[in-house]
Amino acid sequence: MNGQWIGSYSGTNTGVVVADLDDVGNHYAGVVFAYDKNIGTPRTFAQVEIPKDKTTFSLQVGLEHLGRGPGLVLTPEKLGEKYPGVQMPIHADTEWGVTQNQISLKWSTNIGTNGDGWMVKSQGSYPSGLIPLLM
């Protein structure tokens, strides 16, 4: 399950979800990013530890936020300055389903937002399947 996983999500908001996971012995550890299509909101991410021995499980995760542009982690004060009037969650209850080829993810947050998404493993380490155009 280690590597990069990419997919989409919908629910209260819609966008792209990306997980970067590393094998660290008895579990996988990494970061999951939610790239919301609404450019008026910051990007959200959570650090996760995923058990190796389960295909379904629940995790409560703390959420952090990145400003668009330079991608700096926003403190609560900076979040309010950069995105005035936008309420952002600080944690989410998540439900995971893991197969060899796909990760499904559902969540609900402390402010009532929710989502449902899926990811497939990136093929970035394989040779390109594209055929070049001849000019």
N, C-alpha and C positions, 0 to 999 in steps of 0.2 A: 504494500500500500504506500510505500514511500515514493516520493516524487511530487510532481505538480499535477493537480486535478483542477479542471476548469469546467464551468457550466453556467446555468442561469437560474434565477429565482424570481418568484412573484409572490404577491400577498399584499400587505399594506403598501409596499413599494416594489419596484421591479429593477432588475439589473443583472450584473455578472458576479458570480461567486468563484473565488479561487482559493485553493488550499495548497500550501507548500508544507509537505510532511517529510520528516526524516526518521529513519529507523534508529532508535536509541536503546536497543536491547530488548527489554520486556514490554515496550510500548512504542507508539509513534508520537513524535512531538513536532509542533510547528505552529503555523499561523493560518487563519482563515480570514480572507478579505471579502467584504461586500462592496462592490462598486455600483452605487445607486445611479440610475439613469437621470435622476433629478439633480441637475448641477447646482441647485441651491442648497444642497446638503453636503456635509463632509463624508468622507469614506469611513467605513467602520471596519474594525478588525478585532479578532480575539485570538489569544494564545491558547492552544489546546494540547491535551495529552490524551491519546486515543489508545484504548486497550487492544492488544493484538489478538486476544483469545475470544473476542465477541464480534458477532455480526450485527447485533442491534444493541444500543445502549443509550443512556441519557447523560447529558453533561450540563451543568450550569456554568456559564462562562462570563467572565468580566469583559466588557466592551470598551474599546478605546477608539479614538477618532483621529483621522488624518485630514489636514487641510488640503484642498485641491491646489494644484500648482506644485510648490516645493515638497509637499508630502510630509510635513513635520507633524509629529504627534501633538495634538492640541490639549492643553490643560483645560479644566473646566472654565477658567477665566477667559482664556483665549478662544475657546469654543463659543462662549457668549458674545465676545467682541466680534469675531469673524462671521458668525451666523446668528445675528440677533433675532430673537423670537422663535428660533428653531429648537424644539425640544428633542434631545437625543437620549437614548437609553443608556444605562450603565451596566446592565447585565441581561442575559438571555438564558432561558431554559431551552435546551436543544434535544432533539431526538435524531439519532443517526441510524442509518441502515447501510451496511458495507458489503459489497460483493467484490469479486476479483476485478470487475470492469467498471463499477459505478459506486458512487457514494450518494445516498439521498440524505437530505437534511431538512428538518422542520424546526421552527423556533417561535417563541413568543417572548416578548421583552417586558421589563418592568413598567413601561409606559403604554402597554397594550398593543404595540405593533407586532406583526407576525409575518412569517414567510414560509415558503416551501420551495426547495430547490434540489438540484442534482448536479453532479460533477462526474466527468470521465477523465481518465488518466491522459495527460498530455503525451503526445507522440514526438515531442521535441528532440529526443535523443536518437530518433530513427532518421535515415536518409529521406530526403524530400521525395514525395510521390508525384511532384509536378513535372510536366514535360516542358522544356524550354521552347519558346517560339523561335522559329527560324526566320531570319530577316534577309 
